[in-house]
Amino acid sequence: MLFTTHSAPSLQLRNRIVMAPMTRSRAVDHNTPNALMAEYYGQRASAGLIVTEGTSPSPNGLGYARIPGLFTEAHVQGWKLVTDAVHAKGGKIFVQLMHTGRVAHVANLPAGAQVLAPTAEVCPGEMFTDTQGMQPHSAPRAMTADDIAHAVAEYARSAQLAIEAGFDGVELHAANGYLIEQFLNANVNHRSDGYGGSIEGRNRFALEVARATVAAIGADRVGIRLSPYGVFNGMGGYPEVEAQVLALIEELAQLGILYVHLLDHSALGAPPVPAEFKFRLRVAFHGLFILAGGFDRAGAESALTAGHADLIAFARPFIANPDLVERMQAKAALNPVDMTTFYTPGPKGYTDYPALGT
Ligand SMILES: Cc1cc2nc3c(=O)[nH]c(=O)nc-3n(C[C@H](O)[C@H](O)[C@H](O)COP(=O)(O)O)c2cc1C
């Protein structure tokens, strides 16, 4: 089933294979996408759907070094190189909107930008900066109601720019401990206003962002990525997690968004998302359901055959195998992945992995 087409009314895919979003930190000049990035994504265009690396809708969301943005005209022009390269080969591409929130260091932010989060609690751990090496995360400022309204508007504006740049849609990154999940997660969101304190309160920011994005570009061009039970960036489980995510999914289903992209990071050491819970989410959501995390060809085939998902996303195998689709179809060996070049600038470990027969 992996290699069969899939048609949603607004999106025809040539196979069920999604290239998962992966930060690669090659936007070296003012967080602007470039020809090297276009070459990288173009090499991987045989995926049914590409979801780009996390891309900030705001100067305040550029917490990591050299990640791309999507809030200026220069960003739009840079991303056009990428969407053109993918479309020229018949591929489809969504941009992942990732506001890093408190997962940031001020040295990575442009002048005037601020580290913002639901509450003023510092993210545990360290991150890389180009000028000061590894550093503890910077202290965030707790967002005011105005900050929240501004951030919601930034997502909607960025989604509009995404369409201008030629993207087929946007994925809201509500996983892995970035801004939206900082609001969702009860271990991090200690607000006592209407944006915290209960299931409805913690879901509110995510839903406001989703509604504003849907109003900007249409529900059939919006997906969302979720990682309940994830532990990355100080997240972790909490007693109401299942009821909360179910409530969120039910609201998103009513909004009619295109897809839910559910991440299970147990292959990377996080607790597994219980199979029964995944199934309840799939039933509650009426659109496309994408599963990601630790899949190989056989695992993907069996998940699709069992009806657990409509599409399967692969991340690390796509780094090392630009022609992952063709290799899996031919049951050919995969290139090994070099972790040391995940986030380093330049073509090494980025555009120089060989395709079969080259
Ligand atoms: C280098 C690297 C960068 C990543 N960056 C992102 C990102 O920007 N956004 C995101 O949602 N997930 C990101 N991920 C997580 C992947 O999308 C994926 O969920 C994870 O690697 C598990 O899938 P896999 O077992 O197929 O690699 C990243 C993973 C890797 C290895």
PDBQT file of the ligand as one rigid body, heavy atoms in Angstrom, charges set to zero:
ROOT
HETATM    1  C1  LIG A 401      17.922  16.104  12.387  1.00  0.00    +0.000 C 
HETATM    2  C2  LIG A 401      16.486  16.063  12.841  1.00  0.00    +0.000 A 
HETATM    3  C3  LIG A 401      15.753  17.241  12.866  1.00  0.00    +0.000 A 
HETATM    4  C4  LIG A 401      14.398  17.217  13.249  1.00  0.00    +0.000 A 
HETATM    5  N1  LIG A 401      13.677  18.393  13.192  1.00  0.00    +0.000 NA
HETATM    6  C5  LIG A 401      12.332  18.371  13.378  1.00  0.00    +0.000 A 
HETATM    7  C6  LIG A 401      11.537  19.529  13.126  1.00  0.00    +0.000 A 
HETATM    8  O1  LIG A 401      12.016  20.599  12.694  1.00  0.00    +0.000 OA
HETATM    9  N2  LIG A 401      10.207  19.420  13.342  1.00  0.00    +0.000 N 
HETATM   10  C7  LIG A 401       9.625  18.262  13.800  1.00  0.00    +0.000 A 
HETATM   11  O2  LIG A 401       8.394  18.216  13.983  1.00  0.00    +0.000 OA
HETATM   12  N3  LIG A 401      10.365  17.154  14.036  1.00  0.00    +0.000 NA
HETATM   13  C8  LIG A 401      11.678  17.173  13.814  1.00  0.00    +0.000 A 
HETATM   14  N4  LIG A 401      12.407  16.013  13.963  1.00  0.00    +0.000 N 
HETATM   15  C9  LIG A 401      11.722  14.764  14.358  1.00  0.00    +0.000 C 
HETATM   16  C10 LIG A 401      11.402  13.934  13.108  1.00  0.00    +0.000 C 
HETATM   17  O3  LIG A 401      10.450  14.586  12.280  1.00  0.00    +0.000 OA
HETATM   18  C11 LIG A 401      10.828  12.548  13.479  1.00  0.00    +0.000 C 
HETATM   19  O4  LIG A 401       9.623  12.714  14.171  1.00  0.00    +0.000 OA
HETATM   20  C12 LIG A 401      11.793  11.693  14.298  1.00  0.00    +0.000 C 
HETATM   21  O5  LIG A 401      13.098  11.755  13.749  1.00  0.00    +0.000 OA
HETATM   22  C13 LIG A 401      11.358  10.223  14.346  1.00  0.00    +0.000 C 
HETATM   23  O6  LIG A 401      11.193   9.716  13.052  1.00  0.00    +0.000 OA
HETATM   24  P1  LIG A 401      12.285   8.701  12.396  1.00  0.00    +0.000 P 
HETATM   25  O7  LIG A 401      12.381   7.534  13.346  1.00  0.00    +0.000 OA
HETATM   26  O8  LIG A 401      11.670   8.315  11.067  1.00  0.00    +0.000 OA
HETATM   27  O9  LIG A 401      13.574   9.441  12.269  1.00  0.00    +0.000 OA
HETATM   28  C14 LIG A 401      13.779  16.010  13.640  1.00  0.00    +0.000 A 
HETATM   29  C15 LIG A 401      14.535  14.832  13.630  1.00  0.00    +0.000 A 
HETATM   30  C16 LIG A 401      15.857  14.841  13.227  1.00  0.00    +0.000 A 
HETATM   31  C17 LIG A 401      16.623  13.551  13.180  1.00  0.00    +0.000 C 
ENDROOT
TORSDOF 0
